[in-house]
Amino acid sequence: MPISPDSGRQPSENPTEKGPPTEANRRRADRTPTGFTADLRGSLLDLGIALLITASVFVFLYLRVRAGRSDTVSVISYMADADRYWVYFLSQAFGWSALLWAYLAVVLGLLVSGPKPGWLRWRTPRIERLHRTTSLSVLSLMAAHALLYAVQVVRDRAAEAWGDRVFGAFVRAFVPGGHDGSTGWIAMPIGQAAFYLAIPLGLAYYFRRRIGSRAWRILHRFIIVVYALSVWHTLLYSTNVWYEGWPRTVLWLLQVPIVLLLLWRLIQPARRGERLDMTAEQTGLLPHWLRLAGRISVAVIAVLLIVVAVTGRDGGRLRPEHGGEVHDHADPHEHESAG
């Protein structure tokens, strides 16, 4: 899933090819999924590293629950049984690794589509390739996050018939509005939207010959929305950053480099036709005023993120011991069925 607002340079179809492509080359290209198989193979090492990090995060979360120091248990008290709810904690770990890999993919995509920093020694084709393989890993990690969440729901509802358990888990994990919890009713559809948008928008790169480069570039710009929805879902729903404090503030602060890179990419895009010149004739996909408004909006967001990080007003909840309310994070029927 090449996950950047727009990969400004059109990737070369065959860097060694000279002159116009022949009809035989076109037919060969149509039979090949434009690099998908190669990228899939290339993502194996990338995904392996992601799985190692996921395992480390899982062990960390699991041990904190066992030690009685987990914020998840503070929000959902019955999850103090780490052995019973280990699948849920594994789902959390996959969620964090998916967000981390999405972060890396966005950064790589912005480096490709904007001016490359002088200190970066990697050549553009290498960054593009790493961007694509990292993005494919994001899709796998997101899918694992959602599937493991559904598995935990199936485990929780052991008293129900098998078909009801599977159907209920599917609805709750994959159908917008299927979660009955007060927080999940909002946060779950946001996460589901991120997942469902990531699949077609990310894989559109491999069909760019069929849909056209212009259509692909337009679609690809909305990938940044996928990342924003993922962060929003995390801030709303993750019990690991549920309360105010440094973990939640750090998550906010980490978005500042993304926004600054996006702003720099908008100010100095790699594609000449996307450069903003209010006096010149329109050459880009969007009118001048809308492109200017986009740049101003991103600059405002960057300032707001810095203010959040500096002030510590990150939208986190007060802990119950500090006078905060106990929130209904979980599905009200879940614990009854798990009984």
C-alpha positions in Angstrom: 0.0 0.0 0.0 2.1 2.9 -1.1 0.9 5.2 1.7 1.7 8.8 0.9 -0.3 11.7 -0.3 1.1 11.3 -3.7 4.2 9.7 -5.1 5.2 12.7 -7.1 7.5 10.9 -9.5 5.9 8.4 -11.8 7.9 5.2 -11.1 9.7 3.9 -14.1 8.2 0.7 -15.6 11.6 -0.7 -16.6 14.6 1.3 -15.7 16.8 -0.5 -18.2 14.5 -0.1 -21.2 15.5 2.4 -23.8 13.2 3.9 -26.4 9.4 3.5 -26.6 8.0 0.1 -25.4 7.3 -2.5 -28.0 3.9 -4.3 -28.4 5.5 -7.4 -26.9 6.6 -5.5 -23.9 3.1 -4.1 -23.4 1.6 -7.6 -23.5 4.2 -8.8 -21.0 3.5 -5.9 -18.7 -0.3 -6.7 -18.9 0.4 -10.3 -17.7 2.6 -9.0 -14.8 0.9 -7.3 -11.8 3.2 -4.3 -12.3 5.7 -5.3 -9.7 3.3 -6.7 -7.1 4.9 -10.2 -6.9 8.4 -8.7 -6.6 7.2 -6.2 -4.0 5.4 -9.0 -2.1 8.6 -11.0 -2.0 10.6 -7.9 -1.0 8.2 -7.2 1.9 8.9 -10.6 3.6 12.0 -9.2 5.4 10.2 -6.0 6.2 7.2 -8.0 7.6 9.5 -10.3 9.6 11.0 -7.3 11.4 7.5 -6.0 12.0 6.5 -9.3 13.5 9.5 -9.2 15.8 8.5 -5.8 17.0 4.9 -6.9 17.4 6.1 -9.9 19.6 8.1 -7.5 21.7 5.1 -5.1 22.2 2.9 -8.1 23.1 5.3 -9.3 25.7 5.5 -5.8 27.2 1.7 -5.4 27.3 1.2 -9.0 28.7 3.7 -8.5 31.5 2.2 -5.2 32.5 -1.2 -6.8 32.8 0.3 -9.6 34.9 2.1 -7.0 37.1 -1.2 -5.1 37.6 0.2 -1.9 36.0 -1.7 -1.9 32.7 -4.0 1.0 31.8 -6.1 -1.5 29.8 -7.1 -3.2 33.1 -7.8 0.2 34.6 -10.3 0.9 31.8 -11.6 -2.7 31.4 -11.2 -4.3 34.8 -12.1 -7.9 33.9 -9.1 -8.0 31.5 -6.8 -8.4 34.5 -6.8 -12.1 33.6 -3.9 -11.9 31.2 -4.1 -15.6 30.2 -7.7 -15.4 29.3 -7.4 -12.2 27.2 -4.0 -12.7 25.7 -5.5 -12.6 22.2 -6.8 -9.1 22.8 -3.4 -8.0 23.9 -1.9 -9.5 20.8 -4.4 -7.6 18.7 -3.3 -4.4 20.5 0.3 -5.2 19.7 -0.5 -5.7 16.0 -2.4 -2.4 16.1 0.7 -0.6 17.4 3.0 -2.2 14.8 0.6 -1.4 12.0 0.5 2.3 13.1 4.3 2.4 13.3 4.7 0.8 9.9 2.1 3.2 8.5 4.2 6.1 10.0 7.3 4.8 8.2 5.5 4.3 4.9 4.1 7.8 5.0 7.5 9.3 5.8 9.1 7.3 2.9 6.3 8.4 0.5 6.7 12.0 1.4 10.4 11.8 0.9 9.8 10.4 -2.6 7.2 12.9 -3.6 8.9 16.0 -2.2 12.4 17.4 -2.2 14.9 14.8 -0.9 17.0 16.1 2.1 20.7 16.5 1.3 21.7 14.2 4.2 19.7 11.3 2.8 22.1 9.1 0.8 19.5 6.6 -0.5 18.6 6.9 -4.2 15.0 7.6 -5.1 14.3 4.1 -6.6 15.5 2.5 -3.3 13.2 4.7 -1.3 10.3 4.0 -3.6 10.8 0.3 -3.3 11.1 0.4 0.5 8.0 2.6 0.5 6.0 0.0 -1.4 7.2 -3.0 0.6 6.6 -1.3 3.9 3.1 -0.3 2.7 2.2 -3.9 1.9 3.3 -4.9 5.4 0.9 -2.3 6.8 -2.0 -4.0 5.1 -1.0 -7.4 6.6 -0.6 -5.9 10.1 -3.9 -4.1 9.9 -5.7 -7.3 8.9 -4.1 -9.2 11.7 -5.1 -6.5 14.2 -8.8 -6.8 13.1 -8.8 -10.6 12.8 -7.3 -11.1 16.3 -9.8 -8.7 17.8 -12.6 -10.8 16.2 -11.0 -14.0 17.5 -11.1 -12.6 21.1 -14.8 -11.9 20.7 -15.4 -15.5 19.6 -13.4 -16.7 22.7 -15.4 -14.4 25.0 -18.8 -15.7 23.8 -18.2 -19.4 24.5 -21.7 -19.9 25.9 -23.3 -19.1 22.5 -23.6 -21.4 19.5 -20.6 -21.5 17.2 -22.3 -19.8 14.3 -23.6 -17.0 16.5 -20.2 -16.5 18.0 -18.5 -16.2 14.6 -21.3 -14.0 13.1 -21.3 -11.7 16.2 -17.5 -11.4 16.1 -17.6 -10.5 12.4 -20.3 -7.9 12.9 -18.5 -6.3 15.8 -15.0 -6.3 14.2 -15.8 -5.5 10.6 -19.3 -3.9 10.3 -19.5 -0.2 11.1 -21.9 0.3 14.0 -21.6 -3.3 15.1 -19.9 -2.4 18.4 -22.2 -1.6 21.3 -19.7 0.1 23.6 -20.1 3.9 24.0 -16.6 4.6 22.8 -16.4 1.8 20.3 -19.5 3.0 18.5 -17.5 6.0 17.3 -13.9 4.7 17.2 -14.5 1.3 15.6 -16.1 2.7 12.4 -13.1 5.1 12.1 -10.7 2.2 12.3 -12.8 0.2 9.9 -12.9 3.1 7.4 -9.1 3.3 7.6 -8.7 -0.4 6.8 -11.3 -0.5 4.0 -9.9 2.6 2.3 -6.3 1.4 2.7 -6.9 -1.7 0.6 -8.1 -0.2 -2.7 -6.2 3.1 -2.4 -2.9 1.3 -1.6 -3.2 -1.5 -4.2 -4.3 1.0 -6.9 -0.5 1.5 -7.6 -0.4 -1.9 -9.1 -3.3 -1.2 -11.5 -2.1 2.3 -12.5 -1.5 1.1 -16.1 -5.2 0.1 -16.4 -6.7 3.1 -14.6 -4.2 5.7 -15.8 -1.5 7.6 -14.0 -3.7 10.7 -13.5 -6.5 8.6 -11.8 -3.9 6.8 -9.7 -2.3 10.1 -8.5 -5.7 11.5 -7.6 -6.6 8.3 -5.6 -3.2 8.1 -4.0 -3.5 11.6 -2.4 -6.3 10.3 -0.2 -3.9 7.7 1.4 -2.9 10.4 4.0 -6.5 10.3 5.1 -6.1 6.6 5.9 -3.2 7.4 8.2 -5.1 10.3 9.9 -8.0 7.9 10.5 -5.7 5.3 12.0 -4.2 7.8 14.4 -7.7 9.1 15.3 -8.9 5.6 16.0 -5.9 5.0 18.3 -6.4 8.2 20.2 -10.1 7.4 20.7 -10.0 3.7 21.4 -6.6 2.5 22.5 -6.6 1.8 26.3 -2.8 2.1 26.2 -3.1 5.9 25.6 -6.5 6.3 27.2 -5.5 8.6 30.0 -3.7 11.9 29.8 0.0 11.7 30.3 3.3 11.3 28.4 2.4 8.2 26.2 -0.6 10.0 24.7 1.4 13.3 24.4 4.2 11.5 22.6 1.7 10.0 20.1 0.5 13.5 19.4 4.1 14.8 19.1 5.1 12.1 16.7 2.6 13.5 14.2 4.5 16.8 13.9 7.3 15.5 11.6 4.6 14.0 9.4 2.7 17.3 9.1 5.9 19.2 8.5 7.0 16.8 5.8 3.6 17.1 4.2 3.8 20.9 4.3 7.3 20.8 2.7 6.1 18.4 0.1 3.2 20.7 -0.8 5.4 23.8 -0.9 8.2 22.0 -3.0 6.5 19.1 -4.8 8.6 16.9 -7.1 6.2 17.3 -9.9 6.6 20.7 -11.6 2.9 20.9 -12.5 2.0 20.8 -8.8 4.1 23.8 -7.8 2.0 26.7 -6.7 2.3 29.9 -8.8 -0.7 32.1 -8.4 0.2 34.2 -11.5 0.7 31.2 -13.8 -1.9 29.3 -15.8 -3.4 26.3 -13.9 -1.5 23.1 -14.7 -2.2 20.9 -11.7 -5.2 18.8 -10.9 -6.6 21.4 -8.4 -7.3 25.1 -8.7 -4.7 27.5 -7.3 -6.9 28.8 -4.5 -7.7 25.2 -3.3 -4.0 24.3 -3.3 -3.1 27.4 -1.3 -5.9 26.6 1.2 -4.5 23.1 1.6 -1.0 24.5 2.4 -2.4 26.9 4.9 -4.5 24.2 6.6 -1.6 21.9 6.9 0.5 24.7 8.5 -2.3 25.4 11.0 -2.5 21.7 11.9 1.3 21.7 12.5 1.0 24.6 14.9 -1.9 23.0 16.7 0.0 19.7 17.1 2.9 21.6 18.6 0.6 23.4 21.0 -0.9 20.1 22.1 2.5 18.6 22.8 3.8 21.7 24.6 0.7 22.2 26.8 0.0 18.5 27.4 -3.7 19.1 26.7 -3.9 16.0 24.6 -7.6 15.0 25.1 -6.7 12.2 27.5 -9.1 11.2 30.3 -8.4 11.8 33.9 -7.5 8.6 35.9 -10.2 7.5 38.3 -7.9 8.0 41.2 -7.5 11.6 40.1 -11.2 12.3 39.9 -11.9 11.0 36.4 -15.0 9.1 35.4 -15.0 5.3 34.7 -15.8 5.0 31.0 -17.8 2.3 29.2 -15.1 1.2 26.8 -16.2 -2.4 26.3 -19.2 -3.9 24.7 -21.8 -4.1 27.6 -22.8 -7.7 26.5 -19.2 -9.0 26.2 -18.4 -9.8 29.8 -21.9 -11.4 30.4 -21.3 -13.8 27.5 -17.8 -14.6 28.6 -19.1 -15.3 32.0 
